[in-house]
């Protein structure tokens, strides 16, 4: 299962970055990978056990991945796991860890996924890893 880790220096505190990343009313202001983002299954705010649906931009296939927060430590760490069955992904999980610096902070995004169909993983996973890395860095 491919793993990608991307660390980005941020000009503001980890608390500020964390709050923005998990504010679904503002998600599309900064997330260039998505065409829509919303909380689902009765969730009213991001937090442990909350669910969300993020739909990719059309240029990237418009795939919707619904996730459930499995960890949520305000200002420090959030982790999600996929709960639906979208095209191309048989498994998906991601975490983002925040660490304050003397000036600003560092956000480290780590994702794990498995492509489907299984017989095409050898081709899909390297391409998907590159695309996800590029898009994540843009955001």
URCORPE-V928539 format. One record per pair of residues at least 12 apart in sequence whose ideal C-beta (glycine too) atoms are under 10 Angstrom apart, sorted by the first residue. I is the first residue (numbers start at 0). GAP is how many residues later the second one is. Records with the same first field share a line. If there is no record, write none. Layout:
# URCORPE-V928539
I->GAP + GAP
This chain:
# URCORPE-V928539
0->89 + 90 + 91 + 92 + 111 + 112 + 113 + 114 + 120 + 124
1->109 + 110 + 111 + 112 + 113 + 119 + 122 + 123 + 124 + 126 + 127 + 130
2->90 + 107 + 108 + 109 + 110 + 126
3->90 + 105 + 106 + 107 + 108 + 109 + 124 + 125 + 126 + 128 + 129 + 132
4->90 + 92 + 103 + 104 + 105 + 106 + 128 + 131
5->90 + 101 + 102 + 103 + 104 + 105 + 126 + 127 + 128 + 130 + 131 + 133
6->90 + 92 + 99 + 100 + 101 + 102 + 103
7->88 + 97 + 98 + 99 + 100 + 101 + 128 + 129 + 131
8->92 + 94 + 95 + 96 + 97 + 98
9->88 + 89 + 90 + 91 + 93 + 94 + 95 + 96 + 97
10->92 + 93 + 94
11->88 + 91 + 92 + 93
12->62 + 85 + 87 + 88 + 90 + 91 + 92
13->60 + 61 + 62 + 63 + 83 + 84 + 85 + 86 + 87 + 90 + 91 + 92 + 93
14->59 + 60 + 61 + 83 + 85 + 90
15->59 + 82 + 88 + 89
16->58 + 79 + 81 + 83 + 87 + 88 + 89 + 90
17->28 + 54 + 55 + 56 + 57 + 58 + 59 + 60 + 78 + 79 + 80 + 87 + 89
18->27 + 55 + 56
20->25 + 57 + 75 + 77 + 86 + 88 + 118
21->17 + 23 + 24 + 25 + 28 + 30 + 47 + 50 + 52 + 56 + 74
22->14 + 22 + 23
23->12 + 13 + 14 + 15 + 16 + 19 + 20 + 21 + 22 + 26 + 28 + 29 + 30
24->12 + 13 + 14 + 20
26->19 + 25 + 27
27->26
29->108 + 109
30->23 + 26 + 104 + 105 + 107 + 108
31->25 + 28 + 103 + 104 + 106 + 107
32->21 + 22 + 23 + 24 + 26 + 27 + 98 + 99 + 101 + 102 + 103 + 105 + 106
33->20 + 21 + 22 + 23 + 26 + 28 + 30 + 31 + 101 + 105
34->19 + 20 + 21 + 22 + 23 + 24 + 25 + 27 + 29
35->17 + 18 + 19 + 20 + 21 + 26 + 28
36->15 + 16 + 17 + 18 + 27
37->13 + 14 + 15 + 16 + 17 + 28
38->12 + 13 + 14
39->12 + 13 + 26 + 27 + 28 + 43 + 44
40->12 + 25 + 27 + 42
42->25 + 26
45->23 + 26 + 28 + 32 + 34
46->22 + 25 + 27 + 31
47->20 + 21 + 22 + 23 + 24 + 25 + 30 + 31
48->19 + 20 + 21 + 23
49->17 + 18 + 19 + 22 + 28 + 30
50->15 + 16 + 17 + 18 + 29 + 32 + 33
51->13 + 14 + 15 + 16 + 17 + 28 + 31
52->12 + 13 + 14 + 30 + 31 + 33
53->12 + 13 + 26
54->31
55->30 + 75 + 79
56->78
59->71 + 72 + 75
60->25 + 26 + 27 + 70
61->24 + 25
62->23 + 24 + 25 + 26
63->20 + 22 + 23
64->15 + 17 + 18 + 19 + 20 + 21 + 23 + 24 + 27 + 29 + 48
65->14 + 16 + 17 + 18 + 19 + 20 + 26
66->12 + 13 + 14 + 15 + 16 + 17 + 25 + 26 + 27
67->12 + 13 + 14 + 15
68->12
69->23 + 25
70->24
72->24 + 25
73->24
74->23 + 25 + 30
75->20 + 21 + 22 + 23 + 24
76->18 + 19 + 20 + 21 + 22 + 31
77->16 + 17 + 18 + 19 + 20
78->14 + 15 + 16 + 17 + 18 + 31
79->12 + 13 + 14 + 15 + 16 + 31
80->12 + 13 + 14 + 31
81->12 + 31 + 32
84->31
85->30
86->29 + 30
87->25 + 26 + 27 + 28 + 29 + 32 + 36 + 37 + 40
88->24 + 25 + 26 + 27 + 35 + 39
89->23 + 24 + 25 + 26 + 27 + 28 + 31
90->21 + 22 + 23 + 24 + 25
91->19 + 20 + 21 + 22 + 23 + 40
92->17 + 18 + 19 + 20 + 21
93->15 + 16 + 17 + 18 + 19 + 38 + 42
94->13 + 14 + 15 + 16 + 17
95->12 + 13 + 14 + 15 + 40
96->12 + 13
108->23 + 24 + 27 + 28 + 30
110->18 + 21 + 22 + 25
112->12 + 15 + 16 + 19
113->14
114->12 + 13 + 14
